[in-house]
């Protein structure tokens, strides 16, 4: 029944979607602004803003103030609580974060849209990858040009153009830009949950996948750290008195790795083991760091049980284990509400001459947080690009205007009621 209802909904929507006379000035303005959107993103890419680079993040936050303030509404700078990190010696320490930025426009309007993005990147302060350069194939190569400084520029461009539309008064929106998405949105998560609980539709600006596809279903994710404590001893004089934390960590890591391929869709990636000291010393501390991806809540519970079993199998005899971390993002299934929303985006794309497709993704983002709060959302509305999180990161210049137009037309259709925002939100509970 769901498939049939979705197909009928999509046919009716596709048949009715069109670009009205009042829409053309908005879309035409964005067609002309492509170079400007690129230039703005290129300037932002020159600001190193890795998730733990606080001075760089503060500079990036300051650079965002002017374009946010140019839109109507109130701009807020929101302090975030510290998150906790597990250091290489097993101690926990506070990780500070710069403020999130929130713009609220027409909060009393009958239709409310949440637009989110992040201004942190994965490139640390010491990275020399700072400049955007054109490649021989025409793509732009640079840090954050796709993920997601290009996406933020396209998002703001869409909003700047949308404000010129006569129907703009019928739609309110909130923009949230955070500094910690690349490390799990640990501190901005409560703001995302609050935002997701209030809006009707969510739009997030991660880069599009592949040739421009949207991410449909997403897995959930969690980061974990197991601190293993043993007993130090001289490796030659008193080896038997020692309890080797590195060896115990290796046993735990092996058990975690063996859990792969036992449950469909679940992956446990052991990423790093910290610890150890001189070669003639039995190490008394080690930290196993790993990530888990899972397709649904039951699979997540199964994965958590594998962690507990791996620790229990090696515990005792002078060895102790402490588990830190947890699941930070729930899975995001492609349910009926998501299908209807994606059909609307596809119809807007068709009206613009853009072919919109979608595919599942094992990646996670703020869209997972919004969905967990009950908000249907599309989270890959950013520019087309690839090789993110590497020095080959790139974006296609023509996609800046294209994706801004796609978002602007979606906003217009939500404002006019041609796309039923409240109805999409209601479909989440069906």
ABEGO torsion letter per residue (X at the ends): XAAAAAAAAAAAAAAABBBBAAAAAAAAAAAAAAAAAAAAAAAAAABBBBAABAAAAAAAAAAAAAAAAABBEBBBBBBBBBBBBBBAAGBBBBBBBBBBBBBBBGAABABBBBBBBBABBABBAABABABBBBBAAGBBBBBGAAOAAAAAAAAAAAAAAAAABAAAAABBBBBBBBAAAAAGGAAAAAAAAAAAAABABBBBABBBBEAGBBBBBBBBBBBBBBBBBBBBBBAAAAAAABBBAAAAAAAAAAAAAAABGABBGBBBBBABBBEEBBAABBBABBBBBBBBBBABAAAAAAAAAAAAAAAAAABEGGBBBBBBEEBABBBBBBBAAAAAAAAAAAAAAAAAGBBBBBBBBABBBAAAAAAAAGBBBBAAABBBBBGBGBAABBBBAAAAAAAAAAAAAAAAAAAAGABBAAAAAAAAAX
